[in-house]
Each structure stands twice: as C-alpha cells, then as structure tokens.
C-alpha cells in the first residue's frame, strides 16, 4: 500500500471546553497518513491522478479555521470524514495535536485510524 502524508500542518482554531478557549484561537497540529495508489500518477505525471496534498491541506485549513468544536476527538473525526469521503481515500491515520493545552506537557492529542465504508447495503445483508 502506498501512502501520502502531511506532517505538522498547523492551523489556528477555536477548540476546547473552557471559557478562554472559546474566545481565543489556538494552534492545533495535524499529522495525516493516507492510503493512495501512487502508480497511476507516477505513470501519467498528471496531478489529477494524484492525491493533491496542497488542495487537501488548503481545504482542511479553511474547515478547521472556521470550526468551533469543544473536543479534539470530534474535530479529528470530522477531518477524517472529509478526507475519506471527499478525497476518496481508503484508509487514514490522523494524529491531532493540541500542543499548548496542558501545563507541564509539551503536547497532548489523539490518534485515530479510519477506513472508508465502501460496502453498499444490500437486501438481506448487514452493513
């Protein structure tokens, strides 16, 4: 399996449960690994055949920058959903860091691994 990754994507966002976090944007950092068949793009040399990490990162910067979630778990799930559904990625591993969240620690965060649900519901089968 080939992978495309984005490391240390920093975005300012309203995120948190405390009053001061609801008014002041703070830094969140994403590390994302995504499955992608790179052979087609390598052969064609066409960006349309590649997972365009510039387009994807711009999309995430816009979405996350406008979001106002309380929990990083919710933000991570929503970003994973965007990547899986809109960019047709089969699998991803996403780590969301909130580096300034905890006094005495350099970083906190969550890592989630998600796979696309490509199985259509059929009569007589559970999904």
N, CA, C and O atoms as a GROMACS GRO file, in nm:
protein
  508
    1UNK      N    1   0.084  -0.118   0.000
    1UNK     CA    2   0.000   0.000   0.000
    1UNK      C    3   0.088   0.124   0.000
    1UNK      O    4   0.181   0.136   0.081
    2UNK      N    5   0.059   0.215  -0.090
    2UNK     CA    6   0.128   0.343  -0.094
    2UNK      C    7   0.064   0.438   0.007
    2UNK      O    8  -0.051   0.420   0.045
    3UNK      N    9   0.140   0.536   0.048
    3UNK     CA   10   0.089   0.637   0.142
    3UNK      C   11   0.128   0.776   0.094
    3UNK      O   12   0.234   0.797   0.036
    4UNK      N   13   0.038   0.869   0.121
    4UNK     CA   14   0.066   1.011   0.106
    4UNK      C   15   0.050   1.068   0.247
    4UNK      O   16  -0.042   1.032   0.319
    5UNK      N   17   0.141   1.158   0.286
    5UNK     CA   18   0.130   1.211   0.421
    5UNK      C   19   0.148   1.362   0.425
    5UNK      O   20   0.209   1.423   0.338
    6UNK      N   21   0.091   1.418   0.530
    6UNK     CA   22   0.108   1.560   0.564
    6UNK      C   23   0.151   1.560   0.711
    6UNK      O   24   0.082   1.503   0.795
    7UNK      N   25   0.262   1.623   0.741
    7UNK     CA   26   0.313   1.628   0.878
    7UNK      C   27   0.317   1.772   0.927
    7UNK      O   28   0.352   1.864   0.853
    8UNK      N   29   0.280   1.789   1.052
    8UNK     CA   30   0.289   1.919   1.121
    8UNK      C   31   0.211   2.030   1.052
    8UNK      O   32   0.260   2.143   1.040
    9UNK      N   33   0.090   2.000   1.007
    9UNK     CA   34   0.004   2.102   0.948
    9UNK      C   35  -0.057   2.184   1.062
    9UNK      O   36  -0.145   2.137   1.133
   10UNK      N   37  -0.010   2.305   1.079
   10UNK     CA   38  -0.055   2.393   1.188
   10UNK      C   39  -0.171   2.479   1.143
   10UNK      O   40  -0.168   2.543   1.038
   11UNK      N   41  -0.276   2.480   1.227
   11UNK     CA   42  -0.395   2.560   1.198
   11UNK      C   43  -0.443   2.624   1.327
   11UNK      O   44  -0.441   2.560   1.432
   12UNK      N   45  -0.485   2.748   1.321
   12UNK     CA   46  -0.543   2.817   1.436
   12UNK      C   47  -0.693   2.790   1.438
   12UNK      O   48  -0.761   2.802   1.336
   13UNK      N   49  -0.744   2.751   1.556
   13UNK     CA   50  -0.887   2.716   1.566
   13UNK      C   51  -0.940   2.744   1.705
   13UNK      O   52  -0.865   2.745   1.803
   14UNK      N   53  -1.070   2.765   1.712
   14UNK     CA   54  -1.139   2.767   1.840
   14UNK      C   55  -1.164   2.621   1.877
   14UNK      O   56  -1.237   2.551   1.807
   15UNK      N   57  -1.103   2.575   1.986
   15UNK     CA   58  -1.117   2.436   2.028
   15UNK      C   59  -1.098   2.428   2.179
   15UNK      O   60  -0.999   2.477   2.232
   16UNK      N   61  -1.192   2.365   2.246
   16UNK     CA   62  -1.176   2.347   2.390
   16UNK      C   63  -1.307   2.365   2.465
   16UNK      O   64  -1.407   2.410   2.410
   17UNK      N   65  -1.303   2.328   2.593
   17UNK     CA   66  -1.422   2.332   2.677
   17UNK      C   67  -1.425   2.450   2.773
   17UNK      O   68  -1.530   2.483   2.828
   18UNK      N   69  -1.310   2.514   2.792
   18UNK     CA   70  -1.303   2.624   2.889
   18UNK      C   71  -1.338   2.757   2.823
   18UNK      O   72  -1.318   2.775   2.703
   19UNK      N   73  -1.388   2.850   2.903
   19UNK     CA   74  -1.433   2.980   2.851
   19UNK      C   75  -1.324   3.049   2.770
   19UNK      O   76  -1.351   3.101   2.661
   20UNK      N   77  -1.200   3.051   2.821
   20UNK     CA   78  -1.093   3.120   2.749
   20UNK      C   79  -1.061   3.053   2.615
   20UNK      O   80  -1.013   3.119   2.524
   21UNK      N   81  -1.088   2.924   2.603
   21UNK     CA   82  -1.064   2.853   2.477
   21UNK      C   83  -1.173   2.882   2.374
   21UNK      O   84  -1.153   2.861   2.254
   22UNK      N   85  -1.287   2.928   2.420
   22UNK     CA   86  -1.399   2.955   2.331
   22UNK      C   87  -1.390   3.092   2.264
   22UNK      O   88  -1.468   3.122   2.174
   23UNK      N   89  -1.293   3.174   2.308
   23UNK     CA   90  -1.281   3.309   2.252
   23UNK      C   91  -1.149   3.334   2.181
   23UNK      O   92  -1.139   3.424   2.098
   24UNK      N   93  -1.047   3.255   2.212
   24UNK     CA   94  -0.915   3.277   2.154
   24UNK      C   95  -0.871   3.157   2.073
   24UNK      O   96  -0.860   3.046   2.126
   25UNK      N   97  -0.845   3.177   1.944
   25UNK     CA   98  -0.796   3.064   1.864
   25UNK      C   99  -0.662   3.012   1.919
   25UNK      O  100  -0.580   3.089   1.969
   26UNK      N  101  -0.644   2.884   1.908
   26UNK     CA  102  -0.517   2.824   1.949
   26UNK      C  103  -0.469   2.728   1.842
   26UNK      O  104  -0.546   2.685   1.756
   27UNK      N  105  -0.343   2.695   1.849
   27UNK     CA  106  -0.281   2.610   1.749
   27UNK      C  107  -0.320   2.464   1.769
   27UNK      O  108  -0.313   2.411   1.880
   28UNK      N  109  -0.361   2.401   1.659
   28UNK     CA  110  -0.374   2.256   1.653
   28UNK      C  111  -0.284   2.210   1.538
   28UNK      O  112  -0.264   2.282   1.440
   29UNK      N  113  -0.232   2.091   1.551
   29UNK     CA  114  -0.137   2.041   1.453
   29UNK      C  115  -0.182   1.901   1.408
   29UNK      O  116  -0.215   1.816   1.490
   30UNK      N  117  -0.182   1.881   1.278
   30UNK     CA  118  -0.224   1.754   1.220
   30UNK      C  119  -0.107   1.680   1.156
   30UNK      O  120  -0.024   1.739   1.088
   31UNK      N  121  -0.104   1.550   1.180
   31UNK     CA  122  -0.021   1.456   1.105
   31UNK      C  123  -0.118   1.356   1.044
   31UNK      O  124  -0.195   1.293   1.116
   32UNK      N  125  -0.115   1.343   0.913
   32UNK     CA  126  -0.210   1.255   0.844
   32UNK      C  127  -0.134   1.166   0.747
   32UNK      O  128  -0.056   1.214   0.664
   33UNK      N  129  -0.156   1.036   0.757
   33UNK     CA  130  -0.109   0.939   0.659
   33UNK      C  131  -0.232   0.883   0.589
   33UNK      O  132  -0.330   0.846   0.655
   34UNK      N  133  -0.227   0.876   0.456
   34UNK     CA  134  -0.344   0.831   0.379
   34UNK      C  135  -0.300   0.728   0.276
   34UNK      O  136  -0.196   0.743   0.212
   35UNK      N  137  -0.381   0.624   0.260
   35UNK     CA  138  -0.353   0.527   0.155
   35UNK      C  139  -0.387   0.589   0.020
   35UNK      O  140  -0.487   0.660   0.005
   36UNK      N  141  -0.303   0.560  -0.078
   36UNK     CA  142  -0.328   0.610  -0.212
   36UNK      C  143  -0.242   0.531  -0.310
   36UNK      O  144  -0.125   0.506  -0.283
   37UNK      N  145  -0.298   0.492  -0.420
   37UNK     CA  146  -0.221   0.424  -0.523
   37UNK      C  147  -0.146   0.528  -0.604
   37UNK      O  148  -0.204   0.599  -0.687
   38UNK      N  149  -0.017   0.538  -0.580
   38UNK     CA  150   0.065   0.640  -0.647
   38UNK      C  151   0.112   0.600  -0.787
   38UNK      O  152   0.165   0.684  -0.860
   39UNK      N  153   0.093   0.476  -0.824
   39UNK     CA  154   0.142   0.430  -0.954
   39UNK      C  155   0.080   0.505  -1.071
   39UNK      O  156   0.148   0.542  -1.166
   40UNK      N  157  -0.050   0.529  -1.062
   40UNK     CA  158  -0.120   0.594  -1.174
   40UNK      C  159  -0.063   0.734  -1.197
   40UNK      O  160  -0.034   0.772  -1.310
   41UNK      N  161  -0.047   0.811  -1.089
   41UNK     CA  162   0.009   0.946  -1.103
   41UNK      C  163   0.154   0.941  -1.149
   41UNK      O  164   0.197   1.025  -1.228
   42UNK      N  165   0.230   0.843  -1.100
   42UNK     CA  166   0.371   0.831  -1.140
   42UNK      C  167   0.382   0.804  -1.290
   42UNK      O  168   0.472   0.855  -1.356
   43UNK      N  169   0.291   0.724  -1.342
   43UNK     CA  170   0.295   0.693  -1.485
   43UNK      C  171   0.244   0.808  -1.571
   43UNK      O  172   0.300   0.835  -1.677
   44UNK      N  173   0.139   0.874  -1.526
   44UNK     CA  174   0.078   0.980  -1.608
   44UNK      C  175   0.144   1.116  -1.591
   44UNK      O  176   0.137   1.200  -1.681
   45UNK      N  177   0.209   1.138  -1.476
   45UNK     CA  178   0.264   1.270  -1.442
   45UNK      C  179   0.155   1.377  -1.442
   45UNK      O  180   0.181   1.494  -1.472
   46UNK      N  181   0.032   1.335  -1.407
   46UNK     CA  182  -0.082   1.426  -1.407
   46UNK      C  183  -0.131   1.442  -1.264
   46UNK      O  184  -0.162   1.343  -1.197
   47UNK      N  185  -0.136   1.566  -1.216
   47UNK     CA  186  -0.180   1.593  -1.079
   47UNK      C  187  -0.322   1.544  -1.054
   47UNK      O  188  -0.358   1.516  -0.939
   48UNK      N  189  -0.402   1.534  -1.157
   48UNK     CA  190  -0.539   1.484  -1.142
   48UNK      C  191  -0.543   1.339  -1.097
   48UNK      O  192  -0.643   1.293  -1.041
   49UNK      N  193  -0.434   1.265  -1.120
   49UNK     CA  194  -0.426   1.125  -1.079
   49UNK      C  195  -0.363   1.108  -0.941
   49UNK      O  196  -0.356   0.997  -0.889
   50UNK      N  197  -0.318   1.217  -0.883
   50UNK     CA  198  -0.251   1.214  -0.754
   50UNK      C  199  -0.346   1.259  -0.643
   50UNK      O  200  -0.448   1.322  -0.669
   51UNK      N  201  -0.310   1.225  -0.521
   51UNK     CA  202  -0.378   1.282  -0.406
   51UNK      C  203  -0.311   1.417  -0.382
   51UNK      O  204  -0.199   1.424  -0.332
   52UNK      N  205  -0.378   1.523  -0.419
   52UNK     CA  206  -0.319   1.656  -0.417
   52UNK      C  207  -0.315   1.709  -0.273
   52UNK      O  208  -0.415   1.761  -0.223
   53UNK      N  209  -0.200   1.695  -0.210
   53UNK     CA  210  -0.189   1.735  -0.069
   53UNK      C  211  -0.200   1.885  -0.050
   53UNK      O  212  -0.233   1.930   0.059
   54UNK      N  213  -0.172   1.964  -0.153
   54UNK     CA  214  -0.190   2.110  -0.142
   54UNK      C  215  -0.338   2.144  -0.134
   54UNK      O  216  -0.380   2.221  -0.047
   55UNK      N  217  -0.418   2.088  -0.224
   55UNK     CA  218  -0.562   2.110  -0.223
   55UNK      C  219  -0.623   2.060  -0.092
   55UNK      O  220  -0.707   2.127  -0.032
   56UNK      N  221  -0.581   1.941  -0.049
   56UNK     CA  222  -0.632   1.884   0.074
   56UNK      C  223  -0.596   1.970   0.196
   56UNK      O  224  -0.682   1.998   0.279
   57UNK      N  225  -0.472   2.014   0.205
   57UNK     CA  226  -0.433   2.095   0.321
   57UNK      C  227  -0.504   2.230   0.321
   57UNK      O  228  -0.543   2.280   0.427
   58UNK      N  229  -0.523   2.290   0.204
   58UNK     CA  230  -0.598   2.416   0.197
   58UNK      C  231  -0.743   2.396   0.244
   58UNK      O  232  -0.798   2.479   0.315
   59UNK      N  233  -0.803   2.285   0.204
   59UNK     CA  234  -0.940   2.252   0.245
   59UNK      C  235  -0.946   2.239   0.398
   59UNK      O  236  -1.036   2.294   0.461
   60UNK      N  237  -0.851   2.166   0.455
   60UNK     CA  238  -0.850   2.147   0.600
   60UNK      C  239  -0.824   2.278   0.674
   60UNK      O  240  -0.886   2.303   0.778
   61UNK      N  241  -0.735   2.360   0.623
   61UNK     CA  242  -0.710   2.490   0.688
   61UNK      C  243  -0.837   2.574   0.692
   61UNK      O  244  -0.867   2.637   0.794
   62UNK      N  245  -0.910   2.574   0.584
   62UNK     CA  246  -1.035   2.650   0.579
   62UNK      C  247  -1.138   2.592   0.675
   62UNK      O  248  -1.199   2.665   0.753
   63UNK      N  249  -1.159   2.462   0.670
   63UNK     CA  250  -1.260   2.396   0.754
   63UNK      C  251  -1.226   2.410   0.903
   63UNK      O  252  -1.309   2.455   0.982
   64UNK      N  253  -1.106   2.372   0.940
   64UNK     CA  254  -1.066   2.375   1.081
   64UNK      C  255  -1.061   2.518   1.134
   64UNK      O  256  -1.100   2.544   1.248
   65UNK      N  257  -1.014   2.610   1.051
   65UNK     CA  258  -1.006   2.750   1.092
   65UNK      C  259  -1.141   2.812   1.123
   65UNK      O  260  -1.151   2.905   1.203
   66UNK      N  261  -1.247   2.760   1.061
   66UNK     CA  262  -1.382   2.810   1.084
   66UNK      C  263  -1.458   2.728   1.189
   66UNK      O  264  -1.566   2.768   1.232
   67UNK      N  265  -1.402   2.615   1.230
   67UNK     CA  266  -1.473   2.527   1.322
   67UNK      C  267  -1.466   2.579   1.465
   67UNK      O  268  -1.381   2.662   1.498
   68UNK      N  269  -1.554   2.529   1.549
   68UNK     CA  270  -1.557   2.568   1.690
   68UNK      C  271  -1.599   2.448   1.775
   68UNK      O  272  -1.695   2.455   1.851
   69UNK      N  273  -1.526   2.339   1.762
   69UNK     CA  274  -1.557   2.218   1.840
   69UNK      C  275  -1.506   2.232   1.982
   69UNK      O  276  -1.412   2.308   2.009
   70UNK      N  277  -1.567   2.159   2.072
   70UNK     CA  278  -1.521   2.157   2.210
   70UNK      C  279  -1.412   2.051   2.229
   70UNK      O  280  -1.315   2.075   2.301
   71UNK      N  281  -1.427   1.936   2.166
   71UNK     CA  282  -1.334   1.826   2.187
   71UNK      C  283  -1.248   1.800   2.064
   71UNK      O  284  -1.294   1.808   1.951
   72UNK      N  285  -1.121   1.769   2.089
   72UNK     CA  286  -1.032   1.734   1.977
   72UNK      C  287  -1.076   1.602   1.914
   72UNK      O  288  -1.050   1.579   1.796
   73UNK      N  289  -1.140   1.517   1.991
   73UNK     CA  290  -1.191   1.391   1.936
   73UNK      C  291  -1.293   1.418   1.826
   73UNK      O  292  -1.292   1.351   1.722
   74UNK      N  293  -1.380   1.514   1.848
   74UNK     CA  294  -1.482   1.548   1.748
   74UNK      C  295  -1.417   1.608   1.624
   74UNK      O  296  -1.453   1.572   1.512
   75UNK      N  297  -1.323   1.698   1.644
   75UNK     CA  298  -1.252   1.759   1.531
   75UNK      C  299  -1.179   1.653   1.450
   75UNK      O  300  -1.183   1.655   1.327
   76UNK      N  301  -1.112   1.561   1.516
   76UNK     CA  302  -1.040   1.454   1.446
   76UNK      C  303  -1.136   1.370   1.361
   76UNK      O  304  -1.106   1.339   1.246
   77UNK      N  305  -1.249   1.333   1.418
   77UNK     CA  306  -1.348   1.253   1.344
   77UNK      C  307  -1.401   1.327   1.222
   77UNK      O  308  -1.416   1.267   1.115
   78UNK      N  309  -1.428   1.455   1.236
   78UNK     CA  310  -1.482   1.533   1.124
   78UNK      C  311  -1.380   1.549   1.013
   78UNK      O  312  -1.414   1.541   0.895
   79UNK      N  313  -1.255   1.571   1.050
   79UNK     CA  314  -1.150   1.582   0.949
   79UNK      C  315  -1.131   1.448   0.878
   79UNK      O  316  -1.116   1.444   0.756
   80UNK      N  317  -1.132   1.339   0.953
   80UNK     CA  318  -1.120   1.206   0.892
   80UNK      C  319  -1.234   1.182   0.792
   80UNK      O  320  -1.211   1.130   0.683
   81UNK      N  321  -1.354   1.221   0.829
   81UNK     CA  322  -1.470   1.204   0.741
   81UNK      C  323  -1.451   1.282   0.611
   81UNK      O  324  -1.481   1.231   0.503
   82UNK      N  325  -1.402   1.404   0.620
   82UNK     CA  326  -1.376   1.485   0.500
   82UNK      C  327  -1.276   1.414   0.409
   82UNK      O  328  -1.300   1.401   0.289
   83UNK      N  329  -1.166   1.370   0.465
   83UNK     CA  330  -1.060   1.308   0.385
   83UNK      C  331  -1.111   1.178   0.320
   83UNK      O  332  -1.087   1.155   0.202
   84UNK      N  333  -1.179   1.096   0.397
   84UNK     CA  334  -1.228   0.969   0.344
   84UNK      C  335  -1.333   0.987   0.236
   84UNK      O  336  -1.329   0.921   0.132
   85UNK      N  337  -1.428   1.076   0.260
   85UNK     CA  338  -1.540   1.090   0.168
   85UNK      C  339  -1.510   1.181   0.049
   85UNK      O  340  -1.544   1.147  -0.065
   86UNK      N  341  -1.448   1.294   0.073
   86UNK     CA  342  -1.430   1.390  -0.036
   86UNK      C  343  -1.306   1.365  -0.120
   86UNK      O  344  -1.301   1.405  -0.236
   87UNK      N  345  -1.206   1.298  -0.063
   87UNK     CA  346  -1.082   1.271  -0.137
   87UNK      C  347  -1.068   1.124  -0.174
   87UNK      O  348  -0.966   1.083  -0.230
   88UNK      N  349  -1.170   1.045  -0.142
   88UNK     CA  350  -1.178   0.904  -0.182
   88UNK      C  351  -1.058   0.823  -0.135
   88UNK      O  352  -1.009   0.735  -0.205
   89UNK      N  353  -1.010   0.855  -0.015
   89UNK     CA  354  -0.903   0.780   0.047
   89UNK      C  355  -0.963   0.656   0.111
   89UNK      O  356  -1.070   0.663   0.171
   90UNK      N  357  -0.897   0.543   0.098
   90UNK     CA  358  -0.948   0.417   0.154
   90UNK      C  359  -0.918   0.404   0.303
   90UNK      O  360  -0.996   0.343   0.376
   91UNK      N  361  -0.807   0.460   0.348
   91UNK     CA  362  -0.761   0.443   0.486
   91UNK      C  363  -0.680   0.565   0.526
   91UNK      O  364  -0.610   0.625   0.445
   92UNK      N  365  -0.690   0.600   0.655
   92UNK     CA  366  -0.604   0.707   0.705
   92UNK      C  367  -0.571   0.687   0.852
   92UNK      O  368  -0.645   0.623   0.927
   93UNK      N  369  -0.459   0.743   0.889
   93UNK     CA  370  -0.420   0.755   1.029
   93UNK      C  371  -0.401   0.904   1.052
   93UNK      O  372  -0.324   0.969   0.982
   94UNK      N  373  -0.471   0.957   1.151
   94UNK     CA  374  -0.470   1.100   1.177
   94UNK      C  375  -0.434   1.124   1.324
   94UNK      O  376  -0.499   1.072   1.414
   95UNK      N  377  -0.330   1.203   1.345
   95UNK     CA  378  -0.295   1.246   1.480
   95UNK      C  379  -0.322   1.395   1.489
   95UNK      O  380  -0.275   1.473   1.407
   96UNK      N  381  -0.399   1.432   1.589
   96UNK     CA  382  -0.432   1.572   1.613
   96UNK      C  383  -0.365   1.612   1.744
   96UNK      O  384  -0.394   1.557   1.851
   97UNK      N  385  -0.275   1.709   1.734
   97UNK     CA  386  -0.201   1.759   1.849
   97UNK      C  387  -0.261   1.892   1.896
   97UNK      O  388  -0.304   1.973   1.814
   98UNK      N  389  -0.263   1.911   2.025
   98UNK     CA  390  -0.302   2.038   2.085
   98UNK      C  391  -0.187   2.076   2.179
   98UNK      O  392  -0.195   2.053   2.300
   99UNK      N  393  -0.081   2.134   2.123
   99UNK     CA  394   0.045   2.148   2.197
   99UNK      C  395   0.043   2.240   2.318
   99UNK      O  396   0.125   2.223   2.408
  100UNK      N  397  -0.045   2.335   2.324
  100UNK     CA  398  -0.045   2.431   2.436
  100UNK      C  399  -0.156   2.404   2.537
  100UNK      O  400  -0.192   2.493   2.614
  101UNK      N  401  -0.210   2.283   2.536
  101UNK     CA  402  -0.329   2.255   2.617
  101UNK      C  403  -0.302   2.224   2.763
  101UNK      O  404  -0.388   2.247   2.848
  102UNK      N  405  -0.185   2.173   2.794
  102UNK     CA  406  -0.162   2.122   2.929
  102UNK      C  407  -0.031   2.173   2.984
  102UNK      O  408   0.076   2.147   2.928
  103UNK      N  409  -0.038   2.247   3.096
  103UNK     CA  410   0.083   2.294   3.162
  103UNK      C  411   0.167   2.174   3.205
  103UNK      O  412   0.115   2.077   3.260
  104UNK      N  413   0.295   2.182   3.180
  104UNK     CA  414   0.385   2.075   3.219
  104UNK      C  415   0.406   1.968   3.114
  104UNK      O  416   0.489   1.879   3.131
  105UNK      N  417   0.331   1.976   3.004
  105UNK     CA  418   0.347   1.880   2.895
  105UNK      C  419   0.373   1.957   2.766
  105UNK      O  420   0.320   2.066   2.746
  106UNK      N  421   0.453   1.900   2.680
  106UNK     CA  422   0.482   1.967   2.553
  106UNK      C  423   0.373   1.944   2.449
  106UNK      O  424   0.362   2.020   2.353
  107UNK      N  425   0.292   1.839   2.468
  107UNK     CA  426   0.192   1.808   2.367
  107UNK      C  427   0.089   1.711   2.425
  107UNK      O  428   0.121   1.627   2.509
  108UNK      N  429  -0.034   1.723   2.377
  108UNK     CA  430  -0.140   1.625   2.403
  108UNK      C  431  -0.215   1.606   2.271
  108UNK      O  432  -0.203   1.689   2.180
  109UNK      N  433  -0.290   1.500   2.261
  109UNK     CA  434  -0.366   1.481   2.139
  109UNK      C  435  -0.429   1.345   2.130
  109UNK      O  436  -0.432   1.269   2.227
  110UNK      N  437  -0.480   1.316   2.011
  110UNK     CA  438  -0.542   1.186   1.983
  110UNK      C  439  -0.492   1.136   1.848
  110UNK      O  440  -0.456   1.214   1.759
  111UNK      N  441  -0.490   1.006   1.835
  111UNK     CA  442  -0.464   0.942   1.706
  111UNK      C  443  -0.582   0.852   1.675
  111UNK      O  444  -0.624   0.772   1.759
  112UNK      N  445  -0.634   0.864   1.554
  112UNK     CA  446  -0.741   0.776   1.509
  112UNK      C  447  -0.700   0.712   1.377
  112UNK      O  448  -0.628   0.772   1.298
  113UNK      N  449  -0.748   0.592   1.356
  113UNK     CA  450  -0.727   0.521   1.230
  113UNK      C  451  -0.866   0.486   1.178
  113UNK      O  452  -0.946   0.425   1.248
  114UNK      N  453  -0.893   0.525   1.055
  114UNK     CA  454  -1.025   0.502   0.997
  114UNK      C  455  -1.012   0.446   0.856
  114UNK      O  456  -0.915   0.473   0.785
  115UNK      N  457  -1.110   0.366   0.819
  115UNK     CA  458  -1.117   0.307   0.687
  115UNK      C  459  -1.248   0.348   0.622
  115UNK      O  460  -1.351   0.358   0.690
  116UNK      N  461  -1.244   0.370   0.492
  116UNK     CA  462  -1.365   0.409   0.419
  116UNK      C  463  -1.466   0.296   0.421
  116UNK      O  464  -1.430   0.179   0.413
  117UNK      N  465  -1.592   0.332   0.432
  117UNK     CA  466  -1.701   0.235   0.426
  117UNK      C  467  -1.751   0.232   0.283
  117UNK      O  468  -1.835   0.313   0.244
  118UNK      N  469  -1.699   0.142   0.206
  118UNK     CA  470  -1.733   0.133   0.064
  118UNK      C  471  -1.835   0.025   0.034
  118UNK      O  472  -1.875   0.008  -0.082
  119UNK      N  473  -1.878  -0.049   0.137
  119UNK     CA  474  -1.974  -0.158   0.115
  119UNK      C  475  -2.115  -0.102   0.116
  119UNK      O  476  -2.159  -0.043   0.214
  120UNK      N  477  -2.185  -0.120   0.006
  120UNK     CA  478  -2.323  -0.073  -0.004
  120UNK      C  479  -2.416  -0.172   0.064
  120UNK      O  480  -2.392  -0.293   0.061
  121UNK      N  481  -2.519  -0.120   0.124
  121UNK     CA  482  -2.618  -0.205   0.188
  121UNK      C  483  -2.696  -0.281   0.080
  121UNK      O  484  -2.741  -0.222  -0.018
  122UNK      N  485  -2.710  -0.413   0.101
  122UNK     CA  486  -2.788  -0.495   0.010
  122UNK      C  487  -2.896  -0.567   0.091
  122UNK      O  488  -2.876  -0.599   0.209
  123UNK      N  489  -3.007  -0.591   0.030
  123UNK     CA  490  -3.115  -0.662   0.099
  123UNK      C  491  -3.064  -0.795   0.150
  123UNK      O  492  -3.000  -0.872   0.077
  124UNK      N  493  -3.091  -0.822   0.277
  124UNK     CA  494  -3.051  -0.948   0.336
  124UNK      C  495  -2.913  -0.948   0.398
  124UNK      O  496  -2.873  -1.047   0.459
  125UNK      N  497  -2.838  -0.838   0.384
  125UNK     CA  498  -2.704  -0.829   0.440
  125UNK      C  499  -2.697  -0.715   0.539
  125UNK      O  500  -2.758  -0.609   0.519
  126UNK      N  501  -2.623  -0.737   0.645
  126UNK     CA  502  -2.599  -0.631   0.742
  126UNK      C  503  -2.478  -0.551   0.698
  126UNK      O  504  -2.385  -0.606   0.638
  127UNK      N  505  -2.478  -0.423   0.727
  127UNK     CA  506  -2.361  -0.341   0.696
  127UNK      C  507  -2.297  -0.294   0.822
  127UNK      O  508  -2.196  -0.223   0.818
   0.00000   0.00000   0.00000
